Every structure is written in structure tokens, then in C-alpha cells.
Amino acid sequence: MSYRELFVTTQPMVTYIKPGIPPAVSVFGVPFDSSSTYRTGSRFGPNAIRDAFLNIEIYSPRLKVDLENQSVEDLGNLHHTANIERMVSSVEKVVGELVDKGKTPAILGGEHTLTYGSFSAMPEDTRIIYFDAHFDMRNEYSDLSLMHATCLRRIIDKKGADKVIHVGARAACAEEWSYVEKENINAITCEKLFNAPRPEELLKEAVKEFSNVYVSIDLDVIDPAYAPGVGNPEPGGLSTHQILEMLYALRGKHIAGFDIVELIPHYDNGAASTAAARLLAELTCLIVLEKGR
Ligand SMILES: [Mn+2]
């Protein structure tokens, strides 16, 4: 053993490997925020989530999985670029390579735009569960056709509306609401969620027929009272407890990959970053359970 191994840490990287146990997830960060429409700074999100993750308990009493006994690998962050197409194409290539190797990508944003790249690399039978306060289904915004307010629209253009389950909408322009209706998109809006006795049952029902899912979480789906550090805060959202219940409803599904996006540490008080870390931990535990480890 060297002094480096004894005294020097690689944190905030969250790699820890238990001998003989392949990594449950392969974490990588996408420090990209060049097309943010309101507050910028989500490029600082990935390391803030890592930092929070290193400071929460990673035993899940609910799922009875102890991540201390599992392996997680952290690949680091994507090289910074301000070019949207280049970022999206790099994400698609990295995710495609991970999927080919049988690994499960866990992506930390950065802007939601990255999901266009990551979901493009998913196998054709994968459905996306898109948690967001917004629909992200504008056709164009800020003179851009691919950016974080149009991301899901571009995914639908490419993969089809039947691939999408949207959860948590409460803020979108009139054109997006009519687009959702016209395309018959499965949207579990906040209005539906808050009128259901057990909101997580709505998601359970929506994914009933699907075995492979990709989970994309814009932290603004959570109410700003619980997660203030996001790019486009929107009142009237889920509590942290409610989104966790939604994730537990996915127990038994094959989660092919996931992302947690739009954290802006500079507007946060620690609530959104620890919520992101908790979501990272619980999603990883669900993956461990599904892999039967
Ligand atoms: Mn959003």
C-alpha cells in the first residue's frame, strides 16, 4: 500500500468496489448548462450530488439493500462543451457503450437536454418515465429546436409518443397541453396525482405492461419548498417523500438507466442536492434488487 492510497482520497468520485461484485451502476456527470432558459449553473450539479451522496446513509431500510455491500463505479464527468449537439452525441455514445457492456448508466446533470442523448442509446423496447414539473414539449425555444424545454418533444419525434410516461406536470404553455392531448401522451399530471388517494398507484398502473424502463428525474418535479436549487422552480409540486414513493412503485421493473438533472447548487440550501443523492441511492438499490444481488 502506498501513501497515496493511505492518505489521498478520490472524492467527490463515488467509486467503491467490493471484490467479486460488479458495479450496480456506472455513474457519470454531464456538466452542461449552455441552453438554460432561466437560472444557469446546473453544470455544477454532478459534483454537488456526489458530495451529498457521500454524506447520506446508503442503507435503504425500505428496500433492505445496503449499498455499503455493493459496488458502484464513477466514470467522472463528460468533457465540458457549450455545443448542444456535441454534448448530446457524446452522451449517446458513452451510454451506448455502457449498455453494450451490460452496464447501467446513472447520469448526473446538468440540463435535461442530456436525456435526448441517453434515451436515444437505450434499446428499442425501453419506455421513459419522465418526472418533470414541465412537459419539455415545446417545438422550439430561444431559437433552438433541441434544448431543455424541447427535449421530450424531440424524444417523441424520434421514438414515438407511446414510449413516454410523463409524471408531475403543472407548468407548460397552452400549445404543449394541447399537444399532449392530441398525441394522447400518458401524462400523470400533478392535478391527477394530488386527487389520487395513493398517487404511486397511478404510476404502477401506467407501467404495468412495460418491463424495461429508463427513469429521468428533473428535480423541479419536487416542490421548491423541498428542492429550491433548480433551474426553473415551479410551485405546487411533489414532496420528496412522494417522489420516493413513486420510485418504490417501480420495484421489480428492469431499470435500464436513469438520470437526475437540473440541480443548481448555488440556489440550493442542501435540500435539493440531498434529495438528488437520496434518489440516486434508492434507484441504485432498486437496480441491485432487480439484478438479484
Ligand atoms: Mn423542468
Boltz pocket constraint, residues with backbone or C-beta under 6 A from the ligand:
constraints:
  - pocket:
      binder: B
      contacts: [[A, 132], [A, 133], [A, 134], [A, 218], [A, 220], [A, 221], [A, 232]]
      max_distance: 6.0
